[in-house]
Amino acid sequence: MSPLPGTPRDCAPAPARQLQRSGTSASAKTRRRGPWTGLLVAISLTALAAGGTGCSTRATSHDAVMPATGNVPATSLVTSAPLETAAASPSIPVYWLGHSNDAVYLYREFTPTSTADDPIVASLRAMMTRRPQDPDYFSVWNAPSRLGASISAKNVITVDVSADAFGQKVDQGIAERSVAQLVYTATAAAAMAGLIDSSSPVQVSVLVDGHTGYNAFGHVALDKPLTRDSGFVAPVWIIDPADGATIKANSLKVSGQGISTTGVLQWSLASVTNGRAGSAFLSGSVNVPAGPGALGNYAFDVTPMPGSYLLSVFIADPGTPGKQIGLDTKLVTFQGP
């Protein structure tokens, strides 16, 4: 059996299961939920308190650099990144970074919130201070001493953050993805709160201590408004079940989003014993109804014996038998009905 890779963080209690996963470390998504609703208005949303949880999502040295063969501006098959839709829920969206094969992608989670911050600031503060739910995720942001946000009538979100949020040393690739992480999180929070016009282009202007032109992480000039870069989005996501979930049902229902040149994704299920995953004993394929080369939803059911499993969904590389592209994993426990 192979040890299962995870990346524990140094803030907040670790989840009860923080095991090591086999193969290339990957990321996972939580169940899709929406947080806030609101009117589309030109509104100022400011939170200047030093607040936060007092913890850190500090990356390891492994997380601070791109894999040697994957340090390119964009490595995803995804060519469009639509905004989230407005929905009412006590949870907020947060995007994280995650390793998969020789690349680092953006993955989204939803996390509960009880803060009085507005939705954008709440999501960004969580991104900069909290631990990801999935131990394969990471973030290189530090807790800021100042964080605020506002929205203009022209669909421009302005984020003003203190320079101490950029304190970690990372390479060009991780810096670019971390700035994209901020853009995705801010736009997701605004869209789900109904604070922006999701049918029109949305831009994010990032100020640092009230000024434009800051060199983020020493690599990315924040001198112009930013938009979502679809090239950083993960090509395969497992949305449900959540990582660490316990399933009490007749079958294990799996759903998510993915893209492949054939319109087909592969999946496998490997049993986990004493923190180690064995070889896959169940496997199959699932169609993405959107078709070849299009990002779309997928779903399938599998009925294993009760136990703990490593669920994997990935794209099969037609040129290299056995290679798993865009690998995404979940550690789940299936109890049956």
QUITAVEN-V564550 format. One line per field, one symbol per residue. ss: DSSP state (h for helix, s for strand, l for the rest). psi: psi as a letter, one per 20 degrees, with the letter a starting at -180 (. if undefined). burial: 1 if it has 16 or more other C-alpha atoms within 10 Angstrom, else 0. Layout:
# QUITAVEN-V564550
ss: ???
psi: ???
burial: ???
This chain:
# QUITAVEN-V564550
ss: lsslllllllllllllllllllllllsllllllllllllllllsslllllllllllllllllllllllllllllllllllllllllllllssssssssssllssssssssssllllllhhhhhhhhhhhlllllllssllllllllsssssllllsssssslhhhhlllllhhhhhhhhhhhhhhhhhhhhhllllllllllssssssllsllssslllssslllslllhhhsllssssslllllssllllssssssslllllssssssssssllssssssssssssllllllllsssssssllllsssssssssslllllllssssssssssslll
psi: qqqoprnqrkqqqqqhonrpqqbpqrrrqrpprqerqrqoroqpopoiqhbrijaqkpqrhhiiqqqhjjmqhpjqipiqmqqrqpqpqjqqppqrqqppckrprpqqrpqqqjqiqrgghgghgghihrpqhpiirrqjqqpqipprqrprijkppppoqqhiikiqpragghgghhghgggggghgggghikiroiiqqpqppoqokjqrjqnpjjhopmjqqqrpohiippippogprqpjqponrhroppqaqrqrhijpqqqqppqppljppaqpipraqpqohirpjpprqrqrqqnrqpapqoppprppohinpipopkppqpoqppia.
burial: 0011111110100000011111011111111011111001000011110011001111100011111000100111110000111110101111111111101111111110100011111111111111111111111111110111111000111111111011001101111111111111111111111111110001111111000101011011010011111111111111111111011000110111111100111111111100111100000000110000111111100001000111111111000000011111111111110
